[in-house]
Each structure stands twice: as C-alpha cells, then as structure tokens.
Amino acid sequence: MTIAIQLFHDILDANTSDLNENIRRFIIITEDTDNNSITLDATRKKDVARSLIASDIDVLITHRISLEAFILLKSYGIRVYQTAQEPVSIGSLIKKFQNGSLKEITPENYIELHKDQFNLSPLTQKETA
C-alpha cells in the first residue's frame, strides 16, 4: 500500500516555512521503499491530483481537497482521508490511519466535510445533513 500525506508549512522544517502558498508538499510512504518527499506546484489542483495518481498511491491523507481533485482521485480508486490542519507527526497520522480513526471522504460526505468551501445558507446546510 502506498500512502501520500500532505504536509503543512507548520510541520515542515524552518527552512521551508516561507514557501509560496501555491506549493503543496507530500510525503509518499510505501511498504517497499524509504519515504519520498515530493513538491508539487498546485496552481492547478487537477495537476496535483494527476501527479499523485502518477505516483501510484492508494491513499491520500489531507486536510482539504478540491471537488475536482477529489473526483479525479476517486475515479482512479484512490481513497481520501481527512485530517485536522493542526501540526501532527507523520507517525501519528499513520497510526490514526491504521487504527481507523481518520474520516474517509466519500461522495456522500464531501459537502458536509468541506461546507466552508461552499456558500451554503443555513437552510441548505440542514437539507444536506
């Protein structure tokens, strides 16, 4: 199994804390090899999703994902899990994934988990719940 975990600026080392907000960094963890860190230019989220697909991942762990990227990843059978944006160690995230304590993002719960991305009125939010 190959897992990609999106890294956030606050859990990267001090030398990378001034990265442009359009840069997304992921660590790819596989059972067979050492961890590999890749940096992707995310000016087009669809391109980041394609790069992750090309990395042959099975699982993505991230704080937030665009609908377009989510649909693309799901169409390739990649499972997507949500984590809090707070700083956490890679080891801790792996343990949470293995223990089943991360929430899988599905087509059914995408809007609820990403409702801050949508301009939903209170009535609309109740209808989607």
Protein Blocks (a to p, Z undefined) as FASTA:
>chain_A
ZZdddddfklmcfklmmgcfkbccdddddfkbccddddddfkbmklmmmmmmmnopabdc
dfbdcfklmmmmmmnopacddddfbdcdfklmmmmmmnopaccddfklmmmmmmmmpccd
fklmmmmZZ
